[in-house]
Amino acid sequence: MLVHERLDTILQLVKTHGKVMVKDLSEQFEVTEDCIRKDLKNLELQGFLKRIYGGAVDVKNYSTEKNLETRLGKDAENKMKIATKAYECIQPRDTIFLDISTTNVLLARCIAQGNKPMTVVTNMLDILNTLAHSNHINIICCGGILSTSLHGFVGSSAIETISNYNFDKSFIGSVGISLPKKLISTFDMEDGLTKKAIIEHSQQVYAVLENKKFYSEGNYKFASLDQIHTIVTEDTPDTDVQAQLEEMGVALL
């Protein structure tokens, strides 16, 4: 098969399935993984796809993930599993931060339905609404610039409020993790800077994310993985992911 024929086939696979993996393509075309990585880089430079860890995704799917509204109903069952695990990590009378994250909206529901007294600081409107009638929760909102796409407050004013606290635990959302780069990322710079401040003022940092986030990456890197104490996910990830996280000293739940 000629190079341009392989590229055309890869592009068609991306459009059909939304995502392709380097290992699978290498086996399908009987070429090296390095060869496939060069193909994907070529297609990315032409604007046809977006490379992620271990593969590539359709640019259309990649861009729509940026809007919170489109993500609220996605993977609800897996996110609920994560939220339930995260709730078990919270001790009565903890002061916690719930970051902008659809999974954290579900975690807020667990908190509202539970009976643990605690202080919740958040910058997300959906979380405020969820906890508004919870008498056992002391709720604090960060001010700042309201991002309508994120449903939350970000930027310098939010960061100033955050800097006045010392959180027992923070629960951080993410677009994805790059294991080779040991980085965790988001799409929006202001959101990333706000997350960075939350992490700096937290005793324990929990990243709440689905397994698929180990194979995706955003535009703005807000933390290195050695700043994350625990990753809470729905199920045990691949052994390769487990091994890399263990090597970095990051716990898995």
GUMAR-767739 format. One record per residue (C-alpha): residue in one letter; z, x, y; residue number from 1. Coordinates in steps of 0.5 Angstrom, whole numbers. Each point is the difference from the previous one (the first is absolute). Last residue first. Example, Ala and Ser with C-alpha at 12.3 -4.5 7.8 and 13.67 -1.06 7.14 Angstrom:
BEGIN
<'S' <14 27 -2> 2>
<'A' <2 -2 -7> 1>
***
This chain:
BEGIN
<'L' <87 -18 9> 253>
<'L' <-3 7 1> 252>
<'A' <4 6 2> 251>
<'V' <-4 5 5> 250>
<'G' <2 8 -2> 249>
<'M' <-7 3 1> 248>
<'E' <0 2 -7> 247>
<'E' <2 -7 -2> 246>
<'L' <-5 -3 4> 245>
<'Q' <-6 4 -3> 244>
<'A' <2 -2 -7> 243>
<'Q' <1 -7 1> 242>
<'V' <-7 0 4> 241>
<'D' <-3 3 -6> 240>
<'T' <4 -5 -5> 239>
<'D' <-3 -6 3> 238>
<'P' <4 -4 4> 237>
<'T' <6 -4 -3> 236>
<'D' <0 -7 3> 235>
<'E' <1 -4 6> 234>
<'T' <1 6 5> 233>
<'V' <6 3 4> 232>
<'I' <-1 7 2> 231>
<'T' <7 3 1> 230>
<'H' <2 6 5> 229>
<'I' <-6 1 4> 228>
<'Q' <1 6 5> 227>
<'D' <-3 4 -5> 226>
<'L' <-6 -4 0> 225>
<'S' <-3 2 6> 224>
<'A' <1 -5 6> 223>
<'F' <-5 -4 5> 222>
<'K' <-7 2 -2> 221>
<'Y' <-5 -4 4> 220>
<'N' <-7 -3 -3> 219>
<'G' <3 -3 -6> 218>
<'E' <-1 2 -8> 217>
<'S' <-1 -3 -6> 216>
<'Y' <2 2 -8> 215>
<'F' <7 0 0> 214>
<'K' <0 -7 4> 213>
<'K' <-3 -3 -6> 212>
<'N' <7 0 -3> 211>
<'E' <3 -5 5> 210>
<'L' <4 3 6> 209>
<'V' <7 0 2> 208>
<'A' <2 7 3> 207>
<'Y' <8 1 0> 206>
<'V' <3 4 5> 205>
<'Q' <7 2 -1> 204>
<'Q' <5 2 6> 203>
<'S' <-5 -2 5> 202>
<'H' <-1 2 7> 201>
<'E' <-6 5 -1> 200>
<'I' <-3 -6 -4> 199>
<'I' <0 -5 5> 198>
<'A' <-3 5 5> 197>
<'K' <-6 1 -4> 196>
<'K' <-1 -7 -2> 195>
<'T' <-1 -1 8> 194>
<'L' <-5 6 0> 193>
<'G' <-4 -3 -5> 192>
<'D' <0 -7 3> 191>
<'E' <-2 3 6> 190>
<'M' <-6 4 -3> 189>
<'D' <-2 -6 -4> 188>
<'F' <-3 1 -7> 187>
<'T' <6 2 -4> 186>
<'S' <1 6 -4> 185>
<'I' <5 4 -5> 184>
<'L' <-1 7 -2> 183>
<'K' <0 5 -5> 182>
<'K' <-7 3 1> 181>
<'P' <-1 -1 -8> 180>
<'L' <4 -6 0> 179>
<'S' <-4 -4 5> 178>
<'I' <4 -6 1> 177>
<'G' <-2 -7 3> 176>
<'V' <0 -5 5> 175>
<'S' <7 0 1> 174>
<'G' <7 -4 0> 173>
<'I' <6 3 2> 172>
<'F' <7 -3 -3> 171>
<'S' <6 4 4> 170>
<'K' <7 1 -2> 169>
<'D' <7 2 3> 168>
<'F' <-4 0 6> 167>
<'N' <3 4 6> 166>
<'Y' <-2 -4 7> 165>
<'N' <-1 2 7> 164>
<'S' <-7 3 -2> 163>
<'I' <-3 -6 -2> 162>
<'T' <1 -3 7> 161>
<'E' <-4 5 3> 160>
<'I' <-5 0 -6> 159>
<'A' <-1 -8 2> 158>
<'S' <-1 2 7> 157>
<'S' <-5 6 -1> 156>
<'G' <-5 -4 -5> 155>
<'V' <1 -5 -5> 154>
<'F' <2 -8 0> 153>
<'G' <-3 -4 -6> 152>
<'H' <-5 -5 -3> 151>
<'L' <-4 6 -2> 150>
<'S' <-7 -3 3> 149>
<'T' <4 -3 6> 148>
<'S' <3 7 2> 147>
<'L' <6 -2 5> 146>
<'I' <2 6 4> 145>
<'G' <7 1 0> 144>
<'G' <6 -3 -2> 143>
<'C' <4 1 -6> 142>
<'C' <4 -6 -3> 141>
<'I' <7 0 -3> 140>
<'I' <2 -5 -5> 139>
<'N' <7 0 -3> 138>
<'I' <0 -4 -6> 137>
<'H' <5 -5 -4> 136>
<'N' <-2 -5 5> 135>
<'S' <-8 0 -3> 134>
<'H' <-4 -5 5> 133>
<'A' <-4 5 3> 132>
<'L' <-1 4 -6> 131>
<'T' <-7 -2 -2> 130>
<'N' <-2 -1 8> 129>
<'L' <2 8 1> 128>
<'I' <-4 2 -6> 127>
<'D' <-6 -3 2> 126>
<'L' <1 3 7> 125>
<'M' <0 7 -2> 124>
<'N' <4 5 4> 123>
<'T' <6 0 -5> 122>
<'V' <8 2 0> 121>
<'V' <4 -4 -5> 120>
<'T' <7 0 0> 119>
<'M' <4 -2 -7> 118>
<'P' <3 -5 -3> 117>
<'K' <-2 -1 -7> 116>
<'N' <-1 -7 -2> 115>
<'G' <-7 -1 -3> 114>
<'Q' <-5 -5 2> 113>
<'A' <-1 4 7> 112>
<'I' <0 7 -3> 111>
<'C' <-5 -2 -5> 110>
<'R' <-5 -3 5> 109>
<'A' <1 6 5> 108>
<'L' <-3 4 -7> 107>
<'L' <-6 -5 0> 106>
<'V' <-1 2 8> 105>
<'N' <1 7 -2> 104>
<'T' <-6 0 -5> 103>
<'T' <-4 -2 5> 102>
<'S' <2 6 4> 101>
<'I' <2 1 7> 100>
<'D' <7 4 -1> 99>
<'L' <6 -3 -2> 98>
<'F' <6 4 2> 97>
<'I' <7 0 -3> 96>
<'T' <7 0 2> 95>
<'D' <4 -1 -6> 94>
<'R' <6 -5 0> 93>
<'P' <-1 -1 -8> 92>
<'Q' <-5 5 -3> 91>
<'I' <-7 0 -1> 90>
<'C' <-4 3 -5> 89>
<'E' <0 -7 -4> 88>
<'Y' <-4 -3 5> 87>
<'A' <-5 6 -1> 86>
<'K' <-1 -2 -7> 85>
<'T' <-1 -8 2> 84>
<'A' <-5 2 6> 83>
<'I' <-4 5 -5> 82>
<'K' <-1 -6 -5> 81>
<'M' <-2 -5 5> 80>
<'K' <-5 5 3> 79>
<'N' <-3 0 -7> 78>
<'E' <0 -8 0> 77>
<'A' <-3 0 7> 76>
<'D' <-6 5 -2> 75>
<'K' <-4 -3 6> 74>
<'G' <3 -6 4> 73>
<'L' <2 4 7> 72>
<'R' <-5 5 -1> 71>
<'T' <-6 -4 5> 70>
<'E' <6 -1 5> 69>
<'L' <2 7 0> 68>
<'N' <-7 2 3> 67>
<'K' <-2 7 -3> 66>
<'E' <-2 -2 -7> 65>
<'T' <-6 -2 3> 64>
<'S' <-2 7 2> 63>
<'Y' <0 2 -7> 62>
<'N' <-3 -6 -4> 61>
<'K' <-6 1 5> 60>
<'V' <0 8 -1> 59>
<'D' <-1 -1 -7> 58>
<'V' <5 5 -4> 57>
<'A' <0 7 -3> 56>
<'G' <3 4 -5> 55>
<'G' <6 4 -2> 54>
<'Y' <4 0 6> 53>
<'I' <-5 -4 5> 52>
<'R' <-7 1 3> 51>
<'K' <-2 -6 4> 50>
<'L' <-7 -3 -1> 49>
<'F' <-7 0 3> 48>
<'G' <1 3 6> 47>
<'Q' <-5 6 -1> 46>
<'L' <5 5 0> 45>
<'E' <4 -4 -5> 44>
<'L' <-7 0 -4> 43>
<'N' <0 7 0> 42>
<'K' <8 1 -1> 41>
<'L' <-1 -5 -6> 40>
<'D' <-6 5 -3> 39>
<'K' <4 6 1> 38>
<'R' <6 -3 -4> 37>
<'I' <-5 -2 -5> 36>
<'C' <-2 7 -1> 35>
<'D' <7 3 0> 34>
<'E' <2 -5 -6> 33>
<'T' <-6 3 -4> 32>
<'V' <-6 -4 -2> 31>
<'E' <-1 -4 -6> 30>
<'F' <-2 -6 4> 29>
<'Q' <5 -5 -3> 28>
<'E' <5 5 -1> 27>
<'S' <0 3 7> 26>
<'L' <0 -7 2> 25>
<'D' <6 -2 -3> 24>
<'K' <4 6 2> 23>
<'V' <-2 -1 7> 22>
<'M' <2 -7 1> 21>
<'V' <-3 -6 3> 20>
<'K' <2 -5 4> 19>
<'G' <-3 -7 3> 18>
<'H' <-3 -2 -7> 17>
<'T' <-7 -2 2> 16>
<'K' <0 4 6> 15>
<'V' <3 6 -2> 14>
<'L' <-5 0 -7> 13>
<'Q' <-6 -1 5> 12>
<'L' <2 6 4> 11>
<'I' <1 4 -7> 10>
<'T' <-7 -2 -2> 9>
<'D' <-3 2 6> 8>
<'L' <3 7 0> 7>
<'R' <-2 1 -7> 6>
<'E' <-7 -2 2> 5>
<'H' <0 5 6> 4>
<'V' <3 5 -5> 3>
<'L' <-6 0 -5> 2>
<'M' <2 -3 -7> 1>
***
